[in-house]
Amino acid sequence: MPTDRTVSAGEADTDADRQSNRLVRQPVAFYLVCLILVAIIPAFLFSILVLDRTNEAQERIFESLLRTSTGAVNRAVEREISSMFSTLSVLSTASGLETGDYAAMHAQAGKALEGSGVRFVVLDTDLNPLLDTHVPYGTPLQAAPDPASARRALDRDQPAVSDLFFDPTEERWAFNVYQPIVTDNGRRVLLTLTKNAETLRRAANPDILSPGWNAAVLDSAGTVVVSTDAKQETGKPFFLKVVPPLRIGVSTTRHRGTNYQIVTEFSALAGWRMIAWAKASDVQAPAVSSFLWLTIGGAIFAAAAAVGTFGIARVLSRDVRLLALDARRLGQGERVPRRRYVISELETVSAALSEAADARVKSENEVRFLMREVAHRSKNQLTVIQAMLNQSSAGAGNAADFADAFRKRVAGLARSTDLMIANATQGVNLAELARNQLKPFTPDDPARVRISGPVVLLDPQASQTLGMALHELSTNATKYGALANDTGIVSLNWTTTPTDLELVWRESRATIDREALADSQKGFGTIVLERMLGMALGARLERIVHEDGIEWRVAIPLARLRDGGTPERETT
C-alpha cells in the first residue's frame, strides 16, 4: 500500500506538470501581445513616475522661488520700516525734544523730513499731539488718527508698527511707526512717523513673480496694504482667508469654488504678512499639459512597438538559449564571455553573468589564498607557543611558576594578535603595541612608564615579535628591574633614520641584582631579544648595564617593517 501511494503521488505530479505545460504553450500572437504589454506598460508607468517626480522637483523649485519672492517683498518692507525706526532714533536725540522746545523741534524735524512725504508727530501719554510737521507750529492739532495702536505702544513701552488706517487729514491710507521715549526731565512722549501706504508699492514688485501669480502686503488684521492685483484695493480686507496668522510657507485654500495656492511670509518687525497667490489650475496647467503629451506619445510608442515586436520575437528565443548556456557555465564555475545581443537588456544580463563568473573565480582564489594564509599564521603561532613552552619549562622552578610564566607569555602573544587582527590592513601602530604590552605591568603611578616616538606601522610578523620582546622586557623589569621597587622608571622611545628604526629601552632608579641579572641573560626574554629579533627582523642589539638599571638598544632595518613614520610624535 505505501508503494501504491507513492506511485499515485508521482502520477499526480506528472499530470500537474502536463497541465502546466498546456497552459504555458500558447500561440505566438499571445506572446506578441504580452510582449507589447510588457514593453509599453512599464515604460508608460515609469514615464508617469518620472513625470510626477519631475513635477514634484519643479514644484519645490517653484516654491523656493516664490518664497524667495515673498522674502524679497518682506525684506523691502522691513527696510522701509527699519529706516523709519532709524529716523525716529535720530529725532529722539534732538535738543528741542530734550528741552521741551517743540518749536525748535518742529523746525528740526520739518527740515530733516522735507520732501520725504513722511509726517512726524509727538504725542504725550494722553495721546494729545504736541507737534505735527504736517501743519505749521502753533496750529491747533487734531487727535491721533489711530489711538488704539498708539496706546498699545505706550503701554508696552517698546517700538511698534500700526495696522493700516485712513488718515482723514491727508485723505489717504497710511500706517504709523511708534517710538516711546523718556526725556531727560522724566517726561514720557511717543514719537510717531506716519507714512503713505502707497510708498510700499515698489516693495510688491510684479516683475519678481511668476506668470499668473500676484502678491500683497497685509497688516495683522488681514487688510491689504499694497497689492500687485488691481482688484485687491488698499484698505480692503484680503479676499482669501489665511489662517493661522503666523503660518508661513506654501498652503492651499478654497474661495467661491476655486482652489488657490498661496505662499506666506511673516514679518516679525512689522507683524505683517506677505502673500503670493495663484489659482491652483494655473499652477497645475504645465503638469496637465505634460501628462496629455505623455499619453499621446505613449499611444504612438505602442503602435511602433507592435511593429517591432515581431522582429524581436525571432531573435529573442536564440538569445535566451545563449543566456541559458552561459548560466549553466556559471553554475559549473567556468568563465563566461560577454556576448553581443540585438536586445540591449539581454546584453546587460550577459555582462552581469560574465562579471558574476569572474567574481566567482576571484572569490574562490581569495578563499584559497586566505586558507593558505590562515594555515601559515597558525603554524607561526604554534612555533612561537612551542618556543615559549620550552623556555618556560626550562626556567621554572615548579609547576606553579611554569604555569604563571607560560600564561603571561600567552596573554602577551594574544594581545599582539588582537592588535594584528584589528589593524590587519593598515598595520599595527608601534605606540599602541607598546602601551598594550606594558599596561599589565604599569604601576599605580603611570608617570613611571614613559613611551614616546614617531608613528611607525608594523606588519603582523614584526608586531608579534616586538610584542613578545616588550612583554619579556616588562616581565624582567617587574622581577628585578626598575618596576621591582617604588621609584624606578622605564623609558621606551624610538626614532627613525632613513634606513633603521632605533629603539631604546632604558631602566633607571633600579636596584641592580647582579646575580639575577646574570640569570636573566639565559632566560626566554633574552632569547626573544637576541634570537627572534635578530633572526626574524634582522635587528642589531646592544645591552648596556648602568649603575641604576639596564639599557637595551635595538636597531631594526625599516625594510623589514611597514614604516608609517611621520614627523609627529606620540608621547605617553
C-alpha positions in Angstrom: 0.0 0.0 0.0 2.7 2.6 0.7 4.2 1.9 -2.7 0.9 2.4 -4.4 0.5 5.8 -2.6 4.0 6.8 -3.8 3.2 5.9 -7.4 -0.1 7.7 -7.2 1.6 10.8 -5.9 4.2 10.7 -8.7 1.5 10.3 -11.3 -0.4 13.3 -9.8 2.8 15.4 -10.1 3.2 14.4 -13.7 -0.4 15.3 -14.5 0.1 18.7 -12.9 3.2 19.3 -14.9 1.4 18.4 -18.1 -1.4 20.7 -17.3 1.0 23.5 -16.6 2.8 22.9 -19.9 -0.5 23.0 -21.8 -1.3 26.4 -20.1 2.2 27.8 -21.0 2.0 26.7 -24.6 0.1 29.4 -26.3 0.0 30.8 -29.9 2.7 33.3 -30.9 0.2 36.1 -31.1 -0.5 35.6 -27.4 3.2 36.2 -26.6 3.4 39.1 -29.0 0.6 40.8 -27.3 2.1 40.1 -23.9 5.4 41.4 -25.1 3.8 44.6 -26.3 2.1 45.0 -22.9 5.4 44.2 -21.1 7.2 46.8 -23.3 4.5 49.5 -23.2 3.0 49.4 -19.7 6.3 49.5 -17.6 7.6 52.3 -19.9 4.4 54.2 -19.6 4.2 53.7 -15.8 7.9 54.7 -15.5 7.3 57.8 -17.6 4.4 58.7 -15.3 6.6 58.2 -12.3 9.4 60.3 -13.8 6.9 63.0 -14.8 5.5 63.0 -11.3 8.9 63.2 -9.8 9.9 66.0 -12.2 6.7 67.9 -11.4 7.5 67.5 -7.7 11.0 68.8 -8.2 9.7 71.7 -10.3 7.1 72.5 -7.6 9.9 72.5 -5.0 11.9 74.8 -7.1 8.9 76.9 -7.9 8.1 77.0 -4.2 11.6 78.1 -3.4 11.4 80.9 -6.0 8.1 82.0 -4.6 9.3 82.0 -1.1 12.3 84.0 -2.3 10.0 86.4 -4.0 7.8 86.9 -0.8 11.0 87.0 1.2 12.2 89.8 -1.1 8.9 91.7 -0.5 9.3 91.1 3.2 12.8 92.5 3.2 11.8 95.5 1.2 9.0 96.3 3.6 11.2 95.7 6.6 13.9 98.0 5.1 11.3 100.8 4.8 10.2 100.3 8.4 13.7 99.9 9.7 14.6 103.2 8.0 11.6 104.9 9.8 12.8 103.5 13.1 16.3 104.8 12.4 14.8 108.2 11.7 12.9 108.2 15.0 16.1 107.2 16.8 17.8 110.2 15.3 14.9 112.6 16.1 14.8 111.3 19.7 18.2 112.9 20.3 17.2 116.4 19.0 17.9 119.1 21.5 14.5 120.6 21.2 12.9 117.4 22.4 15.1 117.2 25.5 14.5 120.9 26.5 10.8 120.9 25.6 11.3 123.5 22.9 8.8 122.0 20.5 9.0 124.9 18.2 12.7 124.2 17.6 11.9 120.5 17.4 9.2 121.2 14.8 11.8 123.2 12.7 14.4 120.5 13.0 12.1 117.6 12.1 10.5 119.5 9.3 13.8 120.3 7.7 15.0 116.6 8.2 11.9 115.2 6.6 11.4 117.8 3.9 10.4 116.2 0.6 10.1 112.6 2.1 6.3 112.7 2.4 6.7 111.4 6.0 4.8 113.1 8.8 6.3 113.5 12.3 4.1 113.7 15.3 4.9 113.8 19.0 2.2 112.6 21.4 2.0 112.8 25.2 0.8 110.0 27.4 -2.8 111.1 26.9 -2.3 110.8 23.2 -2.6 114.6 22.8 -0.4 115.9 19.9 2.4 118.2 20.9 3.7 118.9 17.4 2.9 117.9 13.9 5.2 118.6 11.0 2.2 118.4 8.6 1.0 121.8 9.8 2.8 125.0 10.9 3.8 125.1 14.5 1.1 126.7 16.7 -1.7 125.5 14.5 -4.4 123.7 16.6 -3.7 119.9 16.2 -6.2 117.1 15.7 -6.3 114.0 17.8 -4.2 111.0 16.7 -5.9 109.1 13.9 -5.0 105.7 15.2 -5.2 105.9 19.1 -5.5 102.2 19.7 -2.1 101.2 18.3 -0.6 104.3 19.9 -1.9 103.3 23.3 -0.5 99.8 22.8 2.9 101.2 22.0 2.8 103.3 25.2 1.6 100.5 27.4 4.2 98.1 26.1 6.9 100.8 26.2 8.6 99.5 23.0 8.7 100.4 19.3 5.7 99.3 17.3 4.1 99.4 13.9 0.4 100.1 13.5 -2.1 98.4 11.2 -3.3 100.3 8.1 -5.7 103.2 8.9 -7.3 106.0 6.9 -5.7 109.4 7.6 -8.6 112.0 7.3 -6.1 114.9 7.2 -4.2 113.5 4.3 -7.2 111.6 2.9 -5.1 108.6 2.3 -4.3 105.2 3.7 -1.3 105.3 6.0 0.5 103.5 8.8 2.4 104.7 11.8 5.7 103.7 13.4 6.0 104.5 17.1 9.0 105.0 19.4 8.2 105.7 23.1 10.9 107.6 24.9 11.5 109.3 28.3 13.2 112.8 28.1 15.9 114.0 30.5 13.3 115.8 32.5 11.4 112.5 33.0 8.6 113.2 30.7 7.3 110.3 28.5 6.3 111.0 25.0 5.5 108.9 21.9 7.4 109.7 18.7 5.4 108.9 15.6 6.1 108.7 11.9 3.2 108.5 9.6 3.8 107.2 6.0 1.6 106.8 3.0 0.9 103.1 2.3 1.4 103.7 -1.4 5.1 104.2 -0.8 5.3 100.5 -0.2 4.0 99.7 -3.6 7.6 99.4 -5.0 8.1 96.6 -2.5 5.4 94.5 -4.1 7.1 94.3 -7.5 5.2 92.2 -10.0 8.4 91.6 -12.0 9.8 89.2 -9.4 6.7 87.0 -9.6 6.0 84.1 -12.0 3.2 84.5 -14.6 -0.2 84.0 -13.0 0.9 85.0 -9.5 0.1 88.1 -7.5 1.5 89.4 -4.3 0.1 91.6 -1.5 1.2 93.0 1.8 -1.3 92.5 4.6 -1.4 94.1 8.1 -2.1 92.0 11.2 -5.8 92.4 10.7 -5.7 91.0 7.1 -6.2 94.4 5.5 -4.5 95.0 2.1 -1.6 97.5 2.4 -0.4 97.2 -1.2 -1.0 94.6 -3.9 0.0 93.7 -7.4 -3.6 92.8 -8.2 -5.7 95.8 -9.0 -8.8 94.0 -7.6 -7.2 93.9 -4.2 -7.6 97.6 -3.2 -5.6 99.2 -0.4 -7.6 99.3 2.9 -9.9 96.4 1.9 -9.9 93.0 3.5 -7.9 90.4 1.6 -10.3 88.1 -0.3 -8.7 84.9 0.8 -8.8 83.6 4.4 -5.3 83.0 5.6 -5.0 81.2 8.9 -3.3 80.9 11.3 -1.8 84.4 11.1 1.7 83.3 11.8 1.8 80.4 9.4 4.5 80.7 6.7 5.3 78.5 3.7 3.1 77.1 1.0 -0.6 76.1 1.6 -3.9 75.8 -0.3 -7.3 77.4 0.3 -10.6 77.5 -1.5 -12.7 80.6 -2.3 -16.0 80.5 -4.2 -15.4 77.1 -5.7 -11.9 77.9 -6.8 -8.8 76.4 -5.3 -5.9 78.8 -4.7 -2.2 78.1 -3.8 -0.7 80.6 -1.5 2.8 81.3 -0.2 3.0 83.3 3.1 5.9 85.1 4.7 5.7 86.8 8.1 7.5 90.0 9.2 8.4 89.8 12.8 9.4 93.5 12.7 6.1 94.8 11.5 3.7 92.0 12.4 2.5 91.9 8.8 2.3 89.2 6.2 3.4 89.0 2.6 1.1 86.8 0.5 1.7 85.4 -3.0 -1.3 83.6 -4.6 -2.4 82.0 -7.8 -5.2 79.7 -9.0 -4.3 76.0 -8.5 -5.5 75.3 -12.0 -3.0 77.8 -13.4 -0.2 76.3 -11.3 -1.0 72.8 -12.4 -1.6 73.6 -16.1 2.0 72.7 -17.1 1.7 69.3 -15.4 -1.6 68.6 -17.1 -0.2 69.5 -20.4 2.8 67.2 -19.8 0.5 64.3 -18.9 -1.5 64.9 -22.1 1.6 64.8 -24.3 2.8 61.7 -22.4 -0.5 59.9 -23.2 -0.3 60.8 -26.9 3.3 59.8 -27.1 2.5 56.5 -25.3 -0.1 55.7 -28.0 2.4 56.4 -30.8 5.0 54.4 -29.0 2.6 51.4 -28.6 1.9 51.4 -32.3 5.6 51.4 -33.1 6.3 48.7 -30.6 3.7 46.5 -32.2 5.6 46.6 -35.4 8.9 46.0 -33.8 7.7 43.1 -31.6 7.5 40.6 -34.5 11.2 41.1 -35.3 12.2 41.0 -31.6 10.3 37.7 -31.1 12.5 36.0 -33.7 15.8 36.7 -32.1 14.6 36.5 -28.5 14.5 32.7 -28.4 18.0 32.4 -29.7 19.4 35.0 -27.3 17.6 33.3 -24.4 19.2 30.0 -25.3 22.6 31.6 -25.3 21.9 33.1 -21.9 20.8 29.8 -20.5 24.0 28.2 -21.8 26.0 31.0 -20.1 24.1 30.5 -16.9 25.0 26.7 -16.9 28.6 27.6 -17.4 28.4 30.0 -14.5 27.0 27.2 -12.3 29.9 24.9 -13.3 32.4 27.5 -12.3 33.6 28.3 -15.8 34.4 31.8 -17.2 31.6 33.3 -19.2 32.4 35.5 -22.1 30.4 38.7 -22.8 28.1 38.3 -25.9 26.5 40.9 -28.1 22.8 40.7 -28.4 20.2 42.5 -30.5 18.3 43.4 -27.4 20.4 45.6 -25.2 18.8 44.4 -22.0 19.9 40.8 -22.7 23.4 42.2 -23.4 23.3 43.7 -19.9 22.3 40.4 -18.5 25.2 38.7 -20.4 27.6 41.3 -18.9 26.3 40.6 -15.5 26.7 36.9 -15.9 30.3 37.5 -17.1 31.1 39.7 -14.2 29.5 37.2 -11.8 31.6 34.4 -13.3 34.8 36.5 -12.9 33.8 37.4 -9.4 33.2 33.8 -8.5 36.6 32.8 -9.8 38.2 35.7 -8.0 36.4 34.8 -4.8 37.5 31.2 -5.0 41.1 32.3 -5.5 40.8 34.7 -2.5 39.3 31.9 -0.3 42.2 29.6 -1.3 44.7 32.4 -0.5 43.1 33.1 2.9 43.1 29.4 3.8 46.8 29.2 3.0 47.4 32.4 5.0 45.5 31.1 7.9 47.4 27.9 7.8 50.7 29.8 7.6 49.8 32.1 10.5 48.6 29.2 12.6 52.0 27.4 12.0 53.8 30.5 13.1 51.7 30.9 16.2 52.3 27.2 17.1 56.0 27.6 16.6 56.1 30.7 18.9 53.9 28.9 21.5 56.2 25.8 21.4 59.3 28.1 22.0 57.5 29.8 24.9 56.6 26.4 26.3 60.2 25.1 26.1 61.7 28.2 27.7 59.1 28.5 30.4 59.6 24.9 31.4 63.4 25.2 31.4 63.4 28.3 33.6 60.6 27.3 36.0 61.4 26.1 39.5 58.0 24.3 39.9 54.7 23.7 38.1 53.1 26.9 39.5 55.9 29.1 38.3 55.8 27.4 34.9 52.0 27.8 34.6 52.2 31.5 35.6 55.1 32.4 33.3 53.5 30.4 30.4 50.1 32.0 31.0 51.5 35.6 31.0 53.5 34.9 27.8 50.5 33.5 26.0 48.4 36.6 27.2 51.1 38.9 25.8 51.0 37.0 22.5 47.2 37.2 22.5 47.3 41.0 22.9 49.7 41.3 20.0 47.5 39.0 17.9 44.4 41.2 18.8 46.2 44.3 17.6 47.4 42.5 14.5 43.8 41.3 13.6 42.3 44.7 14.4 44.8 46.5 12.1 45.4 43.9 9.5 45.1 46.2 6.6 46.8 49.4 7.7 49.4 47.9 10.1 49.9 47.9 13.8 50.9 51.2 15.5 54.1 50.7 17.4 53.0 53.1 20.2 49.7 51.3 20.6 51.5 47.9 20.7 53.9 49.3 23.4 51.1 50.7 25.5 49.1 47.4 25.2 52.1 45.2 26.3 53.2 47.4 29.1 49.7 48.1 30.5 49.6 45.0 32.8 52.9 45.9 34.3 52.3 49.7 34.7 52.4 50.7 38.5 49.9 52.9 40.2 51.9 55.9 39.2 51.7 55.9 35.4 54.5 58.5 35.2 57.0 55.8 35.9 56.4 54.3 32.4 57.2 56.7 29.6 56.6 55.9 25.9 57.4 58.2 23.1 58.3 58.1 19.4 57.0 58.9 15.9 54.2 56.9 14.3 55.5 53.6 13.0 53.3 50.9 11.4 54.3 47.3 11.7 53.3 44.3 9.7 51.8 41.3 11.6 55.1 39.4 11.9 57.0 42.3 13.2 54.2 43.3 15.6 54.1 39.8 17.1 57.8 39.6 17.5 58.2 43.1 19.1 55.1 42.5 21.3 56.8 39.4 22.8 60.1 41.3 23.2 58.3 44.1 25.1 56.4 41.6 27.2 59.7 39.9 28.3 61.4 43.3 29.0 58.4 44.3 31.1 58.5 41.0 33.0 62.2 41.3 33.7 61.7 44.9 34.9 59.0 43.8 37.2 61.0 40.9 38.7 64.4 42.6 39.2 64.5 45.9 37.4 63.0 49.4 37.5 59.5 48.2 38.3 60.6 46.0 41.1 60.7 49.0 43.5 58.6 52.1 44.2 60.9 54.6 42.5 62.2 53.0 39.3 61.4 54.5 35.8 61.1 52.7 32.5 61.5 54.8 29.4 60.8 53.4 25.9 61.5 55.7 23.0 62.4 55.3 19.3 63.4 57.3 16.4 63.7 56.6 12.7 66.6 57.2 10.3 66.4 56.8 6.5 67.3 53.1 7.0 66.5 52.0 10.6 64.1 52.1 13.4 66.2 52.8 16.5 64.5 51.7 19.7 65.9 52.3 23.3 64.6 50.5 26.4 66.1 52.3 29.5 65.5 51.5 33.1 66.6 54.0 35.8 66.5 54.3 39.6 66.5 50.4 39.7 68.2 48.3 42.4 70.7 46.2 40.4 70.8 42.5 41.5 73.9 41.2 39.7 73.1 37.6 40.3 69.5 37.9 39.0 70.8 40.0 36.1 73.2 37.3 35.1 70.4 34.7 35.3 68.2 36.8 33.1 70.8 36.6 30.3 69.9 32.9 30.0 66.1 33.4 30.1 63.4 33.4 27.5 63.4 37.3 27.4 67.0 37.4 26.3 66.4 34.7 23.7 63.4 36.6 22.3 65.5 39.7 22.0 68.7 38.2 20.7 67.4 35.4 18.6 63.9 36.3 17.4 64.6 40.0 16.9 67.8 39.2 15.2 66.6 36.3 13.1 63.0 37.5 12.3 63.7 41.2 11.9 67.5 41.4 11.2 67.9 43.5 14.4 71.2 44.7 15.9 71.1 44.6 19.7 73.3 46.2 22.3 72.9 45.5 26.1 74.3 48.1 28.5 74.2 47.7 32.3 74.2 51.0 34.1 74.6 51.6 37.9 70.9 52.3 38.2 69.4 50.0 35.6 69.7 48.1 32.4 69.5 49.6 28.9 68.7 47.8 25.5 69.5 49.5 22.2 67.8 47.8 19.2 68.2 48.9 15.5 65.8 47.3 13.1 66.0 47.9 9.3 62.9 49.7 8.1 62.8 47.4 5.1 61.7 44.6 7.5 58.8 46.7 8.8 55.8 48.6 7.4 57.0 52.1 8.1 54.3 54.7 8.7 56.6 57.2 10.4 55.8 60.9 10.4 57.4 63.9 12.0 54.6 64.0 14.6 55.3 62.4 18.0 53.1 60.2 20.2 54.1 60.6 23.8 52.6 58.9 26.8 
